[in-house]
């Protein structure tokens, strides 16, 4: 590790911090958040349907969290 330049070590540490902060233990929630944001952005910007986007955001977020909890509870039962 010491043979790498300081800049590369700092860059790697910075990238690892953000990976751990954003993805953490549940990468499926990170992917779900990206999909939700993209869906709401498409609804709002592309099709100009803000009312559907306002409803879709909490519905999709609750669905993603419910699926994550269901997956975690199944994993602990095994």
Gaussian input, Z-matrix of N, CA and C with variables (Angstrom, degrees):
# hf/3-21g

backbone

0 1
 N
 C     1     B1
 C     2     B2     1     A1
 N     3     B3     2     A2     1     D1
 C     4     B4     3     A3     2     D2
 C     5     B5     4     A4     3     D3
 N     6     B6     5     A5     4     D4
 C     7     B7     6     A6     5     D5
 C     8     B8     7     A7     6     D6
 N     9     B9     8     A8     7     D7
 C    10    B10     9     A9     8     D8
 C    11    B11    10    A10     9     D9
 N    12    B12    11    A11    10    D10
 C    13    B13    12    A12    11    D11
 C    14    B14    13    A13    12    D12
 N    15    B15    14    A14    13    D13
 C    16    B16    15    A15    14    D14
 C    17    B17    16    A16    15    D15
 N    18    B18    17    A17    16    D16
 C    19    B19    18    A18    17    D17
 C    20    B20    19    A19    18    D18
 N    21    B21    20    A20    19    D19
 C    22    B22    21    A21    20    D20
 C    23    B23    22    A22    21    D21
 N    24    B24    23    A23    22    D22
 C    25    B25    24    A24    23    D23
 C    26    B26    25    A25    24    D24
 N    27    B27    26    A26    25    D25
 C    28    B28    27    A27    26    D26
 C    29    B29    28    A28    27    D27
 N    30    B30    29    A29    28    D28
 C    31    B31    30    A30    29    D29
 C    32    B32    31    A31    30    D30
 N    33    B33    32    A32    31    D31
 C    34    B34    33    A33    32    D32
 C    35    B35    34    A34    33    D33
 N    36    B36    35    A35    34    D34
 C    37    B37    36    A36    35    D35
 C    38    B38    37    A37    36    D36
 N    39    B39    38    A38    37    D37
 C    40    B40    39    A39    38    D38
 C    41    B41    40    A40    39    D39
 N    42    B42    41    A41    40    D40
 C    43    B43    42    A42    41    D41
 C    44    B44    43    A43    42    D42
 N    45    B45    44    A44    43    D43
 C    46    B46    45    A45    44    D44
 C    47    B47    46    A46    45    D45
 N    48    B48    47    A47    46    D46
 C    49    B49    48    A48    47    D47
 C    50    B50    49    A49    48    D48
 N    51    B51    50    A50    49    D49
 C    52    B52    51    A51    50    D50
 C    53    B53    52    A52    51    D51
 N    54    B54    53    A53    52    D52
 C    55    B55    54    A54    53    D53
 C    56    B56    55    A55    54    D54
 N    57    B57    56    A56    55    D55
 C    58    B58    57    A57    56    D56
 C    59    B59    58    A58    57    D57
 N    60    B60    59    A59    58    D58
 C    61    B61    60    A60    59    D59
 C    62    B62    61    A61    60    D60
 N    63    B63    62    A62    61    D61
 C    64    B64    63    A63    62    D62
 C    65    B65    64    A64    63    D63
 N    66    B66    65    A65    64    D64
 C    67    B67    66    A66    65    D65
 C    68    B68    67    A67    66    D66
 N    69    B69    68    A68    67    D67
 C    70    B70    69    A69    68    D68
 C    71    B71    70    A70    69    D69
 N    72    B72    71    A71    70    D70
 C    73    B73    72    A72    71    D71
 C    74    B74    73    A73    72    D72
 N    75    B75    74    A74    73    D73
 C    76    B76    75    A75    74    D74
 C    77    B77    76    A76    75    D75
 N    78    B78    77    A77    76    D76
 C    79    B79    78    A78    77    D77
 C    80    B80    79    A79    78    D78
 N    81    B81    80    A80    79    D79
 C    82    B82    81    A81    80    D80
 C    83    B83    82    A82    81    D81
 N    84    B84    83    A83    82    D82
 C    85    B85    84    A84    83    D83
 C    86    B86    85    A85    84    D84
 N    87    B87    86    A86    85    D85
 C    88    B88    87    A87    86    D86
 C    89    B89    88    A88    87    D87
 N    90    B90    89    A89    88    D88
 C    91    B91    90    A90    89    D89
 C    92    B92    91    A91    90    D90
 N    93    B93    92    A92    91    D91
 C    94    B94    93    A93    92    D92
 C    95    B95    94    A94    93    D93
 N    96    B96    95    A95    94    D94
 C    97    B97    96    A96    95    D95
 C    98    B98    97    A97    96    D96
 N    99    B99    98    A98    97    D97
 C   100   B100    99    A99    98    D98
 C   101   B101   100   A100    99    D99
 N   102   B102   101   A101   100   D100
 C   103   B103   102   A102   101   D101
 C   104   B104   103   A103   102   D102
 N   105   B105   104   A104   103   D103
 C   106   B106   105   A105   104   D104
 C   107   B107   106   A106   105   D105
 N   108   B108   107   A107   106   D106
 C   109   B109   108   A108   107   D107
 C   110   B110   109   A109   108   D108
 N   111   B111   110   A110   109   D109
 C   112   B112   111   A111   110   D110
 C   113   B113   112   A112   111   D111
 N   114   B114   113   A113   112   D112
 C   115   B115   114   A114   113   D113
 C   116   B116   115   A115   114   D114
 N   117   B117   116   A116   115   D115
 C   118   B118   117   A117   116   D116
 C   119   B119   118   A118   117   D117
 N   120   B120   119   A119   118   D118
 C   121   B121   120   A120   119   D119
 C   122   B122   121   A121   120   D120
 N   123   B123   122   A122   121   D121
 C   124   B124   123   A123   122   D122
 C   125   B125   124   A124   123   D123
 N   126   B126   125   A125   124   D124
 C   127   B127   126   A126   125   D125
 C   128   B128   127   A127   126   D126
 N   129   B129   128   A128   127   D127
 C   130   B130   129   A129   128   D128
 C   131   B131   130   A130   129   D129
 N   132   B132   131   A131   130   D130
 C   133   B133   132   A132   131   D131
 C   134   B134   133   A133   132   D132
 N   135   B135   134   A134   133   D133
 C   136   B136   135   A135   134   D134
 C   137   B137   136   A136   135   D135
 N   138   B138   137   A137   136   D136
 C   139   B139   138   A138   137   D137
 C   140   B140   139   A139   138   D138
 N   141   B141   140   A140   139   D139
 C   142   B142   141   A141   140   D140
 C   143   B143   142   A142   141   D141
 N   144   B144   143   A143   142   D142
 C   145   B145   144   A144   143   D143
 C   146   B146   145   A145   144   D144
 N   147   B147   146   A146   145   D145
 C   148   B148   147   A147   146   D146
 C   149   B149   148   A148   147   D147
 N   150   B150   149   A149   148   D148
 C   151   B151   150   A150   149   D149
 C   152   B152   151   A151   150   D150
 N   153   B153   152   A152   151   D151
 C   154   B154   153   A153   152   D152
 C   155   B155   154   A154   153   D153
 N   156   B156   155   A155   154   D154
 C   157   B157   156   A156   155   D155
 C   158   B158   157   A157   156   D156
 N   159   B159   158   A158   157   D157
 C   160   B160   159   A159   158   D158
 C   161   B161   160   A160   159   D159
 N   162   B162   161   A161   160   D160
 C   163   B163   162   A162   161   D161
 C   164   B164   163   A163   162   D162
 N   165   B165   164   A164   163   D163
 C   166   B166   165   A165   164   D164
 C   167   B167   166   A166   165   D165
 N   168   B168   167   A167   166   D166
 C   169   B169   168   A168   167   D167
 C   170   B170   169   A169   168   D168
 N   171   B171   170   A170   169   D169
 C   172   B172   171   A171   170   D170
 C   173   B173   172   A172   171   D171
 N   174   B174   173   A173   172   D172
 C   175   B175   174   A174   173   D173
 C   176   B176   175   A175   174   D174
 N   177   B177   176   A176   175   D175
 C   178   B178   177   A177   176   D176
 C   179   B179   178   A178   177   D177
 N   180   B180   179   A179   178   D178
 C   181   B181   180   A180   179   D179
 C   182   B182   181   A181   180   D180
 N   183   B183   182   A182   181   D181
 C   184   B184   183   A183   182   D182
 C   185   B185   184   A184   183   D183
 N   186   B186   185   A185   184   D184
 C   187   B187   186   A186   185   D185
 C   188   B188   187   A187   186   D186
 N   189   B189   188   A188   187   D187
 C   190   B190   189   A189   188   D188
 C   191   B191   190   A190   189   D189
 N   192   B192   191   A191   190   D190
 C   193   B193   192   A192   191   D191
 C   194   B194   193   A193   192   D192
 N   195   B195   194   A194   193   D193
 C   196   B196   195   A195   194   D194
 C   197   B197   196   A196   195   D195
 N   198   B198   197   A197   196   D196
 C   199   B199   198   A198   197   D197
 C   200   B200   199   A199   198   D198
 N   201   B201   200   A200   199   D199
 C   202   B202   201   A201   200   D200
 C   203   B203   202   A202   201   D201
 N   204   B204   203   A203   202   D202
 C   205   B205   204   A204   203   D203
 C   206   B206   205   A205   204   D204
 N   207   B207   206   A206   205   D205
 C   208   B208   207   A207   206   D206
 C   209   B209   208   A208   207   D207
 N   210   B210   209   A209   208   D208
 C   211   B211   210   A210   209   D209
 C   212   B212   211   A211   210   D210
 N   213   B213   212   A212   211   D211
 C   214   B214   213   A213   212   D212
 C   215   B215   214   A214   213   D213
 N   216   B216   215   A215   214   D214
 C   217   B217   216   A216   215   D215
 C   218   B218   217   A217   216   D216
 N   219   B219   218   A218   217   D217
 C   220   B220   219   A219   218   D218
 C   221   B221   220   A220   219   D219
 N   222   B222   221   A221   220   D220
 C   223   B223   222   A222   221   D221
 C   224   B224   223   A223   222   D222
 N   225   B225   224   A224   223   D223
 C   226   B226   225   A225   224   D224
 C   227   B227   226   A226   225   D225
 N   228   B228   227   A227   226   D226
 C   229   B229   228   A228   227   D227
 C   230   B230   229   A229   228   D228
 N   231   B231   230   A230   229   D229
 C   232   B232   231   A231   230   D230
 C   233   B233   232   A232   231   D231

   B1=1.4439
   B2=1.5269
   B3=1.3183
   B4=1.4606
   B5=1.5297
   B6=1.3309
   B7=1.4536
   B8=1.5227
   B9=1.3163
   B10=1.4596
   B11=1.5313
   B12=1.3218
   B13=1.4676
   B14=1.5278
   B15=1.3008
   B16=1.4608
   B17=1.5167
   B18=1.3193
   B19=1.4572
   B20=1.5232
   B21=1.3240
   B22=1.4596
   B23=1.5242
   B24=1.3338
   B25=1.4710
   B26=1.5236
   B27=1.3322
   B28=1.4606
   B29=1.5273
   B30=1.3170
   B31=1.4566
   B32=1.5264
   B33=1.3180
   B34=1.4646
   B35=1.5242
   B36=1.3158
   B37=1.4570
   B38=1.5169
   B39=1.3156
   B40=1.4604
   B41=1.5233
   B42=1.3341
   B43=1.4657
   B44=1.5212
   B45=1.3026
   B46=1.4626
   B47=1.5268
   B48=1.3376
   B49=1.4568
   B50=1.5221
   B51=1.3385
   B52=1.4567
   B53=1.5186
   B54=1.3190
   B55=1.4679
   B56=1.5231
   B57=1.3303
   B58=1.4626
   B59=1.5241
   B60=1.3253
   B61=1.4590
   B62=1.5193
   B63=1.3277
   B64=1.4560
   B65=1.5247
   B66=1.2983
   B67=1.4619
   B68=1.5174
   B69=1.2931
   B70=1.4583
   B71=1.5170
   B72=1.3420
   B73=1.4558
   B74=1.5168
   B75=1.3189
   B76=1.4645
   B77=1.5290
   B78=1.3066
   B79=1.4700
   B80=1.5206
   B81=1.3372
   B82=1.4685
   B83=1.5252
   B84=1.3189
   B85=1.4630
   B86=1.5265
   B87=1.3148
   B88=1.4623
   B89=1.5264
   B90=1.3205
   B91=1.4686
   B92=1.5240
   B93=1.3351
   B94=1.4644
   B95=1.5253
   B96=1.3168
   B97=1.4677
   B98=1.5233
   B99=1.3208
   B100=1.4677
   B101=1.5241
   B102=1.3270
   B103=1.4686
   B104=1.5248
   B105=1.3185
   B106=1.4664
   B107=1.5235
   B108=1.3209
   B109=1.4629
   B110=1.5238
   B111=1.3305
   B112=1.4650
   B113=1.5213
   B114=1.3268
   B115=1.4590
   B116=1.5222
   B117=1.3083
   B118=1.4648
   B119=1.5257
   B120=1.3256
   B121=1.4654
   B122=1.5256
   B123=1.3275
   B124=1.4618
   B125=1.5192
   B126=1.3165
   B127=1.4660
   B128=1.5189
   B129=1.3102
   B130=1.4534
   B131=1.5315
   B132=1.3097
   B133=1.4554
   B134=1.5241
   B135=1.2930
   B136=1.4662
   B137=1.5223
   B138=1.3465
   B139=1.4664
   B140=1.5275
   B141=1.3220
   B142=1.4684
   B143=1.5239
   B144=1.3154
   B145=1.4598
   B146=1.5262
   B147=1.3345
   B148=1.4600
   B149=1.5171
   B150=1.3233
   B151=1.4623
   B152=1.5229
   B153=1.3121
   B154=1.4696
   B155=1.5208
   B156=1.3150
   B157=1.4612
   B158=1.5251
   B159=1.3319
   B160=1.4657
   B161=1.5212
   B162=1.3075
   B163=1.4644
   B164=1.5277
   B165=1.3328
   B166=1.4571
   B167=1.5282
   B168=1.3144
   B169=1.4617
   B170=1.5281
   B171=1.3243
   B172=1.4670
   B173=1.5278
   B174=1.3278
   B175=1.4643
   B176=1.5263
   B177=1.3186
   B178=1.4623
   B179=1.5260
   B180=1.3163
   B181=1.4655
   B182=1.5230
   B183=1.3197
   B184=1.4657
   B185=1.5265
   B186=1.3253
   B187=1.4644
   B188=1.5299
   B189=1.3127
   B190=1.4702
   B191=1.5236
   B192=1.3157
   B193=1.4632
   B194=1.5204
   B195=1.3276
   B196=1.4672
   B197=1.5289
   B198=1.3201
   B199=1.4596
   B200=1.5258
   B201=1.3201
   B202=1.4563
   B203=1.5309
   B204=1.3129
   B205=1.4706
   B206=1.5247
   B207=1.3157
   B208=1.4654
   B209=1.5244
   B210=1.3108
   B211=1.4702
   B212=1.5373
   B213=1.3145
   B214=1.4601
   B215=1.5227
   B216=1.3201
   B217=1.4642
   B218=1.5179
   B219=1.3139
   B220=1.4749
   B221=1.5227
   B222=1.3146
   B223=1.4603
   B224=1.5283
   B225=1.3240
   B226=1.4638
   B227=1.5241
   B228=1.3169
   B229=1.4661
   B230=1.5120
   B231=1.3213
   B232=1.4605
   B233=1.4877
   A1=111.05
   A2=116.21
   A3=120.00
   A4=112.18
   A5=117.65
   A6=119.10
   A7=113.03
   A8=117.69
   A9=121.03
   A10=109.94
   A11=116.43
   A12=118.80
   A13=111.58
   A14=115.53
   A15=121.47
   A16=111.13
   A17=117.80
   A18=121.12
   A19=111.46
   A20=117.78
   A21=121.21
   A22=112.01
   A23=117.01
   A24=119.81
   A25=110.88
   A26=116.55
   A27=119.84
   A28=111.25
   A29=116.77
   A30=120.99
   A31=110.94
   A32=117.37
   A33=121.41
   A34=110.76
   A35=117.25
   A36=120.84
   A37=111.85
   A38=117.08
   A39=121.66
   A40=110.56
   A41=116.25
   A42=120.42
   A43=111.18
   A44=118.72
   A45=121.89
   A46=110.91
   A47=117.20
   A48=119.99
   A49=110.79
   A50=116.95
   A51=119.95
   A52=111.70
   A53=117.65
   A54=120.21
   A55=109.82
   A56=117.01
   A57=120.58
   A58=111.16
   A59=117.36
   A60=120.98
   A61=111.61
   A62=118.48
   A63=121.91
   A64=112.80
   A65=117.11
   A66=120.38
   A67=110.61
   A68=117.58
   A69=121.76
   A70=112.95
   A71=115.89
   A72=121.84
   A73=113.19
   A74=117.58
   A75=120.40
   A76=110.57
   A77=116.91
   A78=119.11
   A79=112.81
   A80=117.57
   A81=118.91
   A82=111.45
   A83=118.13
   A84=119.84
   A85=111.25
   A86=117.12
   A87=120.39
   A88=110.33
   A89=115.65
   A90=120.06
   A91=110.13
   A92=116.96
   A93=120.35
   A94=111.03
   A95=117.35
   A96=120.22
   A97=111.06
   A98=116.92
   A99=119.81
   A100=111.48
   A101=116.89
   A102=120.90
   A103=110.65
   A104=117.07
   A105=121.08
   A106=110.51
   A107=116.54
   A108=120.14
   A109=110.85
   A110=116.60
   A111=120.12
   A112=111.25
   A113=117.26
   A114=121.08
   A115=111.40
   A116=116.32
   A117=120.39
   A118=110.61
   A119=117.15
   A120=120.12
   A121=111.03
   A122=116.83
   A123=119.70
   A124=111.84
   A125=116.51
   A126=119.73
   A127=111.00
   A128=115.95
   A129=120.40
   A130=112.83
   A131=117.09
   A132=120.60
   A133=113.46
   A134=116.10
   A135=119.44
   A136=111.99
   A137=115.67
   A138=119.17
   A139=112.97
   A140=117.49
   A141=123.32
   A142=111.85
   A143=114.98
   A144=120.54
   A145=108.89
   A146=115.42
   A147=120.48
   A148=113.05
   A149=118.01
   A150=119.97
   A151=110.45
   A152=117.12
   A153=120.51
   A154=110.45
   A155=117.49
   A156=121.16
   A157=111.39
   A158=116.76
   A159=120.90
   A160=110.60
   A161=117.44
   A162=121.18
   A163=110.76
   A164=116.62
   A165=120.99
   A166=112.32
   A167=117.82
   A168=120.43
   A169=112.68
   A170=120.27
   A171=117.99
   A172=113.00
   A173=117.35
   A174=119.73
   A175=110.06
   A176=117.30
   A177=120.70
   A178=111.77
   A179=117.59
   A180=120.77
   A181=110.96
   A182=117.08
   A183=120.68
   A184=110.30
   A185=117.27
   A186=120.67
   A187=111.11
   A188=117.21
   A189=120.43
   A190=110.86
   A191=117.05
   A192=119.87
   A193=111.73
   A194=116.90
   A195=120.42
   A196=110.92
   A197=116.72
   A198=119.43
   A199=111.90
   A200=116.58
   A201=120.19
   A202=111.34
   A203=116.35
   A204=119.72
   A205=110.41
   A206=116.84
   A207=120.64
   A208=110.62
   A209=116.20
   A210=120.54
   A211=110.61
   A212=116.92
   A213=120.92
   A214=111.53
   A215=116.85
   A216=119.17
   A217=111.14
   A218=117.27
   A219=119.94
   A220=110.84
   A221=116.40
   A222=120.18
   A223=111.74
   A224=117.50
   A225=119.79
   A226=111.93
   A227=118.72
   A228=121.61
   A229=112.45
   A230=116.82
   A231=120.42
   A232=112.73
   D1=-31.33
   D2=-177.61
   D3=-72.71
   D4=-19.49
   D5=-177.51
   D6=-77.37
   D7=-11.73
   D8=177.40
   D9=-80.51
   D10=148.08
   D11=176.13
   D12=-64.75
   D13=154.92
   D14=-177.41
   D15=-58.23
   D16=-40.79
   D17=-179.09
   D18=-59.48
   D19=-44.03
   D20=179.80
   D21=-66.80
   D22=-37.42
   D23=176.88
   D24=-65.53
   D25=-41.36
   D26=178.20
   D27=-66.95
   D28=-41.08
   D29=178.64
   D30=-63.22
   D31=-43.53
   D32=178.37
   D33=-63.99
   D34=-43.05
   D35=178.01
   D36=-62.53
   D37=-40.55
   D38=178.03
   D39=-64.13
   D40=-44.80
   D41=179.32
   D42=-65.33
   D43=-39.97
   D44=179.47
   D45=-66.50
   D46=-37.15
   D47=176.35
   D48=-60.33
   D49=-49.14
   D50=-178.05
   D51=-67.11
   D52=-36.71
   D53=176.50
   D54=-61.22
   D55=-47.80
   D56=-179.63
   D57=-66.59
   D58=-37.33
   D59=-179.40
   D60=-69.22
   D61=-43.91
   D62=-175.82
   D63=-83.94
   D64=-44.26
   D65=-175.47
   D66=-91.31
   D67=-50.65
   D68=177.50
   D69=59.58
   D70=-135.62
   D71=-176.92
   D72=-88.17
   D73=-14.60
   D74=-175.17
   D75=-126.18
   D76=85.53
   D77=179.72
   D78=-65.29
   D79=-24.33
   D80=179.48
   D81=-66.19
   D82=-31.56
   D83=176.89
   D84=-71.63
   D85=-33.44
   D86=176.20
   D87=-65.47
   D88=-45.77
   D89=178.34
   D90=-64.69
   D91=-41.25
   D92=178.46
   D93=-61.67
   D94=-40.48
   D95=178.51
   D96=-63.43
   D97=-41.12
   D98=177.32
   D99=-63.98
   D100=-41.26
   D101=178.97
   D102=-66.09
   D103=-41.33
   D104=179.32
   D105=-63.67
   D106=-45.94
   D107=179.71
   D108=-62.26
   D109=-42.96
   D110=179.01
   D111=-64.51
   D112=-40.86
   D113=179.89
   D114=-63.80
   D115=-46.99
   D116=179.98
   D117=-65.11
   D118=-39.20
   D119=178.10
   D120=-64.46
   D121=-42.33
   D122=177.87
   D123=-64.30
   D124=-43.57
   D125=178.71
   D126=-61.12
   D127=-42.07
   D128=-175.07
   D129=-77.63
   D130=-45.98
   D131=-173.48
   D132=-88.01
   D133=-44.46
   D134=-173.58
   D135=-77.96
   D136=-48.21
   D137=-176.05
   D138=-103.54
   D139=1.07
   D140=177.11
   D141=51.74
   D142=43.13
   D143=-179.42
   D144=-114.97
   D145=74.61
   D146=-175.36
   D147=-68.41
   D148=-32.08
   D149=179.95
   D150=-63.90
   D151=-42.38
   D152=177.85
   D153=-67.81
   D154=-37.71
   D155=179.07
   D156=-63.89
   D157=-39.45
   D158=179.50
   D159=-65.36
   D160=-36.21
   D161=178.79
   D162=-78.37
   D163=-37.62
   D164=-175.90
   D165=-67.68
   D166=-34.87
   D167=-176.60
   D168=-58.19
   D169=-56.88
   D170=-179.62
   D171=-68.40
   D172=-33.29
   D173=179.48
   D174=-63.76
   D175=-46.57
   D176=179.33
   D177=-66.84
   D178=-37.73
   D179=179.03
   D180=-65.53
   D181=-44.24
   D182=178.73
   D183=-64.88
   D184=-40.11
   D185=178.17
   D186=-63.37
   D187=-42.27
   D188=179.37
   D189=-64.61
   D190=-42.89
   D191=178.82
   D192=-66.56
   D193=-39.46
   D194=178.61
   D195=-63.89
   D196=-42.60
   D197=177.90
   D198=-64.98
   D199=-36.88
   D200=178.25
   D201=-66.71
   D202=-42.62
   D203=178.35
   D204=-65.69
   D205=-40.84
   D206=178.58
   D207=-62.24
   D208=-43.07
   D209=179.11
   D210=-64.07
   D211=-41.74
   D212=-179.74
   D213=-67.48
   D214=-39.20
   D215=179.99
   D216=-68.68
   D217=-34.45
   D218=175.46
   D219=-66.68
   D220=-37.49
   D221=-178.96
   D222=-68.11
   D223=-32.62
   D224=-179.64
   D225=-79.16
   D226=-22.82
   D227=178.92
   D228=-74.00
   D229=-22.08
   D230=-177.81
   D231=-80.01

